Amino acid sequence: MEEWLIRTHENKIIGPFSKDHVCALIMKGELQIEDEICRGNSYWFSLHEYDEVKKQLGIELPKSIYRIDDQEVTETETETVEVHESVRRDSKPFVEAFEAVEHTMVLSTRSQEEVKPILEQVKPVLTSRPSVEVRGSFSSIEPTSYWRGLAWLLAVAVVVVTFIMLRVMRA
């Protein structure tokens, strides 16, 4: 027997109920459209997910109780295009001509002149550079790393020579 839980719109979990009992609560209108239901060890779904209710419980929500519109709910989004102030001022007659048609705006940059800096207006920025003094020569390997590597090489060489001598003495 399947057990079902109900999470109310007040975020209270009640149950477990049998599938038939949950269907009866829905048909009587004791649950609200914001309430969610869940089969044991499954996922929660809301009563406003009509397809999921029909798939999981095999019933359709009563239209009189839950005020279901026959029309499909669609959400639309309009996009607002922001135009830079200089473009808006310079091409005002051009924009006004196209705003009248279904609130559509088309902008052209043909009327905009290419901005070129004048050499007299451009001033070089002088930055102070710190003086860096290099003393001595630098090698690519630090001295401690060099000696540590040499020590490892010597240790490995001693182990190899000892191993060879022991093999020769046994033979």
C-alpha positions in Angstrom: 0.0 0.0 0.0 1.4 3.3 -1.1 1.8 6.0 1.6 1.5 9.7 0.6 2.5 12.9 2.5 1.0 16.3 2.2 2.9 19.6 2.7 0.5 22.4 3.2 0.9 26.0 2.1 1.7 26.7 5.7 4.7 24.4 5.4 3.3 21.7 7.6 3.8 18.0 6.7 0.8 15.8 7.4 0.3 12.1 6.7 0.9 9.4 5.8 -2.3 8.8 3.8 -3.4 6.2 1.3 -3.6 7.2 -2.3 -7.4 7.0 -2.2 -7.5 9.3 0.9 -5.4 11.9 -0.9 -7.6 11.7 -4.0 -10.7 12.1 -1.7 -9.1 15.2 0.0 -8.4 16.7 -3.4 -11.9 16.0 -4.8 -13.6 17.5 -1.6 -11.4 20.6 -2.0 -9.8 20.3 1.4 -6.4 20.9 -0.1 -5.4 24.2 -1.6 -3.8 24.7 -5.0 -0.5 25.7 -3.3 -0.2 22.5 -1.3 2.2 19.8 -2.4 2.0 16.0 -2.2 4.6 13.3 -2.3 4.5 9.5 -2.6 6.8 7.8 -0.1 10.5 8.0 -1.1 9.6 10.1 -4.1 9.6 13.8 -5.1 7.2 16.6 -4.1 4.9 18.1 -6.7 2.3 20.9 -6.3 -1.4 20.6 -7.1 -1.1 23.3 -9.7 1.1 20.9 -11.7 -2.0 19.4 -13.4 -0.2 16.9 -15.6 1.8 15.6 -12.7 -1.3 15.1 -10.5 -3.0 13.2 -13.4 0.1 11.1 -14.0 0.7 10.2 -10.3 -2.8 10.0 -8.9 -4.8 9.3 -12.1 -7.4 12.0 -11.4 -8.1 15.5 -12.7 -8.6 18.4 -10.4 -12.2 19.6 -10.1 -12.4 22.8 -12.1 -15.1 24.2 -9.8 -13.0 23.9 -6.7 -9.6 24.8 -8.0 -10.6 27.4 -10.7 -8.7 26.0 -13.6 -8.9 28.0 -16.7 -9.3 26.2 -20.0 -6.8 28.5 -21.6 -3.1 27.7 -21.3 -1.2 30.2 -19.1 1.6 31.8 -21.0 4.1 34.4 -19.6 5.6 36.9 -21.9 8.6 39.1 -21.4 9.4 42.4 -23.1 13.0 43.5 -23.6 13.9 47.1 -22.9 16.7 48.3 -25.1 18.8 51.1 -23.5 20.2 53.7 -25.8 23.2 55.8 -25.0 22.2 59.5 -24.5 24.4 60.8 -27.3 22.9 58.5 -29.8 19.4 59.3 -28.6 20.0 63.1 -28.9 21.7 63.0 -32.3 19.3 60.8 -34.0 16.0 61.9 -32.4 14.0 62.4 -35.7 15.2 59.1 -36.9 14.1 57.3 -33.7 10.8 59.1 -33.6 9.9 57.9 -37.1 10.3 54.3 -36.0 8.8 54.5 -32.5 5.4 55.1 -33.9 5.2 51.6 -35.5 4.3 49.1 -32.8 6.9 50.5 -30.4 9.8 49.2 -32.4 13.0 51.1 -32.4 15.7 50.9 -35.1 18.9 52.8 -34.7 21.5 53.6 -37.3 25.0 54.7 -36.5 25.5 56.2 -40.0 24.9 59.7 -38.7 27.5 59.3 -36.0 30.9 60.7 -36.8 34.0 58.8 -36.0 35.7 60.3 -33.0 39.4 60.9 -33.5 41.5 62.4 -30.8 43.4 65.5 -31.7 47.1 65.3 -30.9 47.2 68.6 -29.0 44.4 67.4 -26.7 46.2 64.2 -25.8 48.7 64.7 -23.0 51.2 62.0 -22.1 51.0 60.6 -18.6 54.4 60.4 -17.0 54.9 57.7 -14.5 57.9 57.4 -12.2 59.7 54.1 -12.5 61.5 52.8 -9.4 65.2 52.3 -9.9 66.3 48.7 -9.7 69.9 47.8 -9.1 71.1 44.3 -10.0 74.2 43.1 -8.2 76.1 39.9 -9.0 75.2 37.2 -11.4 72.2 34.9 -11.0 72.1 31.3 -12.0 69.0 29.4 -12.9 69.4 27.0 -9.9 69.5 28.2 -6.3 72.7 27.1 -4.4 70.9 25.1 -1.8 69.0 23.2 -4.5 72.3 22.5 -6.4 74.0 21.0 -3.3 70.9 19.1 -2.4 70.7 17.5 -5.8 74.5 16.7 -5.7 74.0 15.0 -2.3 71.2 12.8 -3.7 73.3 11.9 -6.8 76.1 10.9 -4.5 73.8 8.8 -2.3 72.4 6.9 -5.2 75.8 6.3 -6.7 77.0 4.8 -3.3 74.0 2.5 -3.2 74.5 1.4 -6.8 78.3 0.7 -6.3 77.6 -1.1 -3.0 75.0 -3.3 -4.7 77.4 -4.1 -7.6 80.2 -5.0 -5.1 77.9 -7.3 -3.2 76.8 -9.1 -6.4 80.4 -9.6 -7.4 81.5 -11.0 -4.0 78.6 -13.5 -4.0 79.5 -14.8 -7.5 
